[in-house]
Amino acid sequence: MFIGITSSKQPVSLVLIPLTAVLLWLPGFFLEAQPNLQVNMPLYGSIEPWLIVNPFIARLFGLTTVILTGFSINYVVNEHQIAPKKSWLPALLYVTMASSTPGLLWLHPALPATFLLVWSLHLVLSTYRDETVKGTIFHAGVLAGLSALIYFPAILFILCLLVALIILRPFNGREWVILFSGASLPFVYSGFYFFMADSWQGVTRRYIVDPIMNKNWFLKLEVADYAVFGVLIIIFLGALYRYVAGAGTSTMKTKKSSSVLSWMGICSALTVLSSQHFHSSSFLFLLAPLTMFATNYFIAMRKPVLRELVYVLLIGAVIGGYLMRGN
């Protein structure tokens, strides 16, 4: 039912998708424990103490960010013809996957960083066959730089944007310089601020040295999380098969966009390795490219009952996880 409704452009999806997110986040508002945060940066670290003493507000902001990011991904998929038809399915898939375990029900720094990166991706994809792109590339770089100031592993996506320019456009060294200029601008301003405040040494130790020295290399998942991850792996394998099988039938724009998303997926996987603590939230960046590829997988299923079955399996794994924790 959910997949069938959101696979088209029915207006009821604008209510169904936020409602789904609220229902999935509802248990989080009753959790006393707070998820382990990973490497954070000044833009997030400045509000982190306030979030810790106001967990309800932190989760409310997290819920809002997930919904906004879901609809942003939906816009990118439809605008750049990543999926064979326009739908609300990307938004539904993202809010479901990004709300699937208690470890994700918090305003993790990767959530606002993902929101910025999705719009940065949109700006770069918009440069395909466009001649007046200097401002667009600069703004894409600024968004990527801001995301890295929120969550340090996001700095890898600056490289992803560079690869995207290589894929989408003929070589132009000035565009590369513009991209890096935009990405470095937030760091220049923040560095100047901390230098003038004579706190750059403490900031360097807190946000760079200490996370590296105290890095945890072992994945920490509860037993109840493995069912959710199992279903996500099934979706990933199906999306991968669809990507390989449909590579020869897509338009040139779709092929290039899919290539950019592939590199986004690679950079997202690398952010898992660069996170300070391996936790379910370490995989948040992976959900954006997975959502975009999974949309094609769900739409390509010839039998609607199969699409509903896979989604029900994911919801069932989420509910089962909470029941296991309750026991």
C-alpha positions in Angstrom: 0.0 0.0 0.0 2.7 2.5 1.0 4.9 1.8 -2.0 1.9 1.8 -4.3 0.7 5.2 -3.2 4.2 6.9 -3.2 5.1 5.3 -6.5 2.9 8.0 -8.1 2.6 11.7 -7.5 -0.5 11.4 -5.4 -0.9 14.5 -3.0 -1.7 12.2 -0.1 2.0 11.2 0.0 2.7 14.7 1.4 0.9 13.6 4.5 1.8 9.9 4.5 5.5 10.4 4.4 5.8 12.9 7.4 3.3 10.7 9.3 5.5 7.6 8.7 8.5 9.5 10.0 6.7 10.7 13.1 5.5 7.1 13.9 9.0 5.7 13.4 10.6 8.4 15.6 7.9 8.2 18.3 9.7 5.6 20.4 12.8 7.7 20.4 11.1 10.4 22.4 10.7 7.9 25.3 14.4 6.8 25.2 16.5 8.0 28.1 19.8 6.9 26.6 21.5 9.1 24.0 23.3 7.6 21.0 27.1 7.7 20.8 28.1 10.8 18.8 31.0 10.6 16.4 33.5 13.1 15.2 31.8 16.5 15.3 33.0 19.9 14.2 32.6 23.5 15.5 29.2 24.2 13.9 27.7 21.2 15.7 29.9 21.2 18.8 28.7 24.7 19.6 25.1 23.4 20.2 25.9 19.9 21.4 25.9 20.7 25.1 22.5 22.4 24.7 21.1 19.3 22.8 22.3 17.0 25.6 20.3 18.8 28.2 17.3 19.1 25.9 16.9 15.6 24.4 13.3 16.2 23.3 14.3 19.3 21.2 17.3 17.3 19.8 15.0 14.5 18.6 12.4 17.0 17.3 15.1 18.7 15.2 16.4 15.3 14.1 12.9 14.3 12.9 12.4 17.5 11.1 15.8 17.2 9.4 15.1 13.7 8.2 11.8 14.7 6.7 13.3 17.7 4.9 16.2 15.6 3.6 13.8 13.0 2.4 11.9 15.5 0.3 15.2 17.1 -0.9 16.4 13.7 -2.1 13.0 13.2 -3.8 13.4 16.5 -5.6 16.9 15.7 -6.8 15.8 12.2 -8.1 12.8 13.7 -10.0 14.6 16.8 -11.3 17.6 15.0 -12.7 15.7 12.0 -14.1 17.6 9.5 -11.9 14.4 7.3 -11.7 12.4 6.2 -14.7 9.3 8.1 -13.5 8.5 10.9 -11.0 7.2 9.8 -7.6 7.3 10.3 -3.9 9.0 7.0 -3.3 12.5 8.4 -2.6 11.2 10.5 0.3 9.4 7.5 1.8 12.4 5.2 1.5 14.8 7.7 3.0 12.7 8.6 6.0 12.1 4.9 6.7 15.7 3.9 6.5 17.0 6.9 8.4 14.5 6.1 11.2 15.0 2.4 11.4 17.0 2.0 14.6 17.1 3.8 18.0 20.7 4.8 17.3 19.5 7.0 14.5 16.8 8.8 16.5 18.8 11.8 17.4 20.1 15.0 15.8 23.3 13.4 14.7 25.7 15.8 12.9 25.5 13.6 9.8 21.8 14.5 9.4 22.2 18.3 8.7 25.4 17.5 6.8 23.5 15.1 4.5 20.8 17.8 3.9 23.5 20.3 2.8 25.3 17.6 0.6 22.1 16.7 -1.2 21.6 20.3 -2.3 25.3 20.5 -3.2 24.8 17.4 -5.3 21.8 19.1 -7.0 23.8 22.1 -7.9 26.6 20.1 -9.4 24.2 17.9 -11.4 22.6 21.1 -12.7 25.8 22.1 -14.4 25.4 19.3 -17.1 25.4 21.0 -20.5 25.2 24.5 -18.9 27.7 27.2 -19.8 27.1 29.7 -16.9 28.0 27.5 -14.0 30.7 29.4 -12.1 28.3 30.6 -9.4 26.6 27.3 -9.2 29.9 25.4 -8.6 31.0 27.9 -6.0 27.8 27.5 -4.0 28.1 23.7 -4.3 31.6 24.0 -2.8 30.4 26.3 0.0 27.6 23.8 1.0 30.2 21.0 1.1 32.5 23.0 3.2 29.7 23.9 5.6 28.7 20.2 5.9 32.3 19.4 6.8 32.2 22.0 9.6 29.2 20.1 11.0 30.6 16.6 10.5 34.2 16.2 9.6 34.0 13.0 7.5 31.8 15.0 5.0 35.1 16.6 3.8 35.4 13.5 1.6 32.5 14.8 -0.5 34.6 17.7 -1.8 36.5 15.0 -3.7 33.2 13.6 -4.8 32.1 16.9 -6.2 35.4 17.2 -8.1 34.8 13.7 -9.6 31.3 14.8 -10.5 32.7 17.8 -12.5 35.0 15.4 -14.3 32.1 13.2 -15.3 29.6 15.9 -16.2 31.8 18.5 -17.8 34.8 18.9 -20.1 38.0 19.8 -18.2 38.2 23.4 -17.0 40.8 24.3 -14.4 39.0 27.4 -13.4 36.0 25.4 -12.3 38.1 23.2 -10.1 39.7 26.3 -8.5 36.2 27.8 -8.0 35.0 24.5 -6.4 37.9 24.4 -3.9 37.6 28.1 -3.2 34.0 27.7 -2.2 34.7 24.6 -0.1 37.6 26.3 1.7 35.7 29.5 2.5 33.8 28.2 5.6 37.1 26.9 7.0 38.8 30.2 6.3 36.1 32.2 8.2 36.0 29.7 11.1 39.8 29.5 11.3 40.0 33.3 11.4 37.4 33.4 14.2 39.2 30.9 16.4 42.5 32.5 15.7 41.3 35.9 16.8 39.6 34.4 19.8 43.0 32.7 20.7 41.3 29.3 20.9 42.6 27.6 17.8 44.9 25.2 19.7 42.0 23.9 21.9 39.7 23.6 18.9 42.4 21.7 17.0 42.9 19.2 19.9 39.2 18.8 20.5 38.0 18.3 16.9 41.0 16.8 15.2 43.6 15.3 17.5 41.4 13.7 20.2 39.0 12.0 17.8 42.0 10.4 16.0 43.7 9.3 19.2 40.5 7.9 20.7 39.1 6.2 17.5 37.2 3.0 18.0 37.7 0.4 15.2 35.0 -2.1 16.3 31.4 -1.9 15.1 28.9 -1.6 17.9 25.4 -2.9 17.0 22.7 -4.3 19.2 21.4 -7.8 18.3 18.1 -6.1 17.4 19.8 -4.0 14.7 21.0 -6.9 12.7 17.5 -7.7 11.2 17.2 -4.1 9.9 20.7 -4.2 8.5 19.9 -7.5 6.8 16.9 -6.0 5.0 19.0 -3.0 4.0 21.6 -5.3 2.5 18.8 -7.0 0.5 17.7 -3.6 -0.8 21.3 -2.7 -1.6 21.9 -5.9 -3.6 18.6 -5.4 -5.5 19.6 -1.8 -6.2 23.0 -2.9 -7.3 21.6 -5.5 -9.7 19.2 -2.9 -11.1 22.0 -0.4 -11.6 24.1 -2.9 -13.6 21.1 -4.4 -15.5 19.8 -0.9 -16.5 23.1 0.7 -17.4 22.6 0.2 -21.1 19.0 1.5 -21.4 19.3 4.9 -19.7 19.7 8.3 -21.4 23.1 9.9 -21.3 22.1 12.4 -18.6 20.8 9.5 -16.4 24.0 7.5 -17.0 26.2 10.4 -15.9 24.0 11.2 -12.9 24.2 7.5 -11.9 27.9 7.6 -12.2 28.1 10.6 -9.9 25.8 8.8 -7.4 28.2 5.8 -7.6 31.1 8.0 -6.5 28.9 9.5 -3.8 28.3 6.0 -2.5 32.0 5.3 -2.5 32.7 8.5 -0.5 29.8 7.6 1.8 31.4 4.3 2.5 34.7 6.0 3.3 33.0 8.2 5.8 32.2 5.0 7.8 35.9 4.3 8.2 36.7 7.9 9.2 34.0 8.1 11.9 35.2 8.0 15.5 32.9 5.3 16.8 31.4 2.5 14.6 27.7 2.7 15.3 24.5 2.5 13.3 24.7 6.3 12.8 28.1 5.7 11.0 26.1 4.6 8.0 23.8 7.7 7.7 25.7 9.1 4.7 25.2 5.9 2.8 21.4 6.2 3.0 21.2 9.1 0.5 22.8 7.3 -2.5 21.2 4.0 -1.4 17.8 5.7 -1.5 18.3 7.1 -5.0 19.4 3.7 -6.4 16.8 1.8 -4.4 14.1 3.9 -6.0 15.0 2.4 -9.4 14.9 -1.1 -7.8 11.4 -0.7 -6.4 10.0 0.9 -9.5 11.5 -1.8 -11.7 9.8 -4.6 -9.8 7.1 -5.9 -12.2 4.9 -7.3 -9.4 3.6 -4.6 -7.0 3.2 -7.2 -4.3 7.0 -7.8 -4.3 7.6 -4.1 -3.7 5.2 -4.0 -0.8 6.7 -7.2 0.6 10.3 -5.8 0.7 9.0 -2.6 2.4 6.9 -4.6 4.9 10.0 -6.7 5.7 11.9 -3.4 6.6 9.0 -2.1 8.7 8.7 -5.6 10.3 12.5 -5.6 11.2 12.1 -2.2 12.8 9.1 -3.3 14.9 10.8 -6.6 15.7 13.9 -4.7 16.9 11.8 -2.7 19.4 10.1 -5.8 20.6 13.4 -7.5 21.2 14.6 -4.5 23.2 11.4 -4.6 25.2 12.1 -8.1 26.3 
